[in-house]
């Protein structure tokens, strides 16, 4: 799939919940995902998701790519080598862009003061360091919402009529550090049109309870790796700020 389709797969759930992006964009995102239609309109809509474009632009600029290059989109939502080499100055630029999109000056100043040595422009780092809803103000930054918002991997146990039974680990706070805990079973609604052929044993990525994509083995490994690195960086920063 192309970068616009991949980005739409992760973004559609938050638009459906009225958390991010222009109202009513869900319908166009779905047409792009399922049929490849209206890709330009979907890209325009995705650029209006409040906390998305600054990351894609930063990753793209760092590596001479376009923001919706598939590798750039994959880097932000799943993780790959394009996340390497980012420092504090790079992330200050991202935060300044987020401030222009709704992040308050007070939050911006606090985050700049607590930037870890190696910030990482992955969605999990945004969720846990910048904060769920910090840009839009529509969602409280709680551990539960961080878990819902991070791109989470889950192993499919059973495919039923419109639901997936999965085993997935969840975000935990243990002795002042964020990490990934033990796996437990849970059931999520899904639309078979979006994941044709999904079967027991596959791993899917979840965003706000929506099974967005079936992960290839290399993607699963990267998502685990970059999630761990994002949580380490966030834990370092939030401890410095006295949050954890």
Steps between C-alpha positions, in 0.01 A plus 500: 500500500614857451583747774166681493313172539723383786464832680124495449481152655649628825315832493145392422416389855582836658297685239206267562526587870522874419840521668712611203470640154222676309147388590361235270830405338441135588295428187769625263774321693308174468460540123873560465586199717260261328503618139793739458254778420527869594863465606576872459194600704599249768855634510362851541275378783788319672707818494227656715535237774637722772797296622593304187658717233782649713641150553468391138657826381790464744574139408472578129726806520763307695533244223412687182161331462142615455273503809272227366777278371402150624825467696444835673146405601616157614777660706254713696231239561702177515869584500799461268850636442370845400449571871875490559712810550248732663624726775359763731522781243302291251228434752481863611400575142224238517374646827494851354291371208265331747470829689378666181235227478364526853764399755504769767809708561510378859509134398753579227737666745469214747570238232797689358647519850467124541605371159692173528838465336358283221139592426339281237231618255285190542131517587560320830745770606248767407230322700709452812723809498298777334178343629176360366278792410764759590465667160121483456391502863237237415647204692641477851861387533450189713677164496185339362479749213871465429440128462209559264692751291836328465536270194466165680577157363267206563501135395173381349358199685166470323318672217123515544221688327619858523727446800857399574598321819861595565777473756675829562725657761411836650684808617598496868660741744742312723730668753493826315557363152267434210520153349308219337331252732364149471265393223129450550213407272259761367242525224485781245255582226641504149381539144607202284524728198794677661686181597408240238647160576600577857529175693603349831872538555526833318610809688302820458572858602230672705428871535216604731366146489496487120698223327676720246730263313641148501867526597770323305759328722757774441241767582405320820864489607545869422183601680620317811848651476398860441221481758757395759734779399218756505394392848857516627537854365166608644578348839832687512334828409197471726718401795707816440179703497380336819193349332581133566 
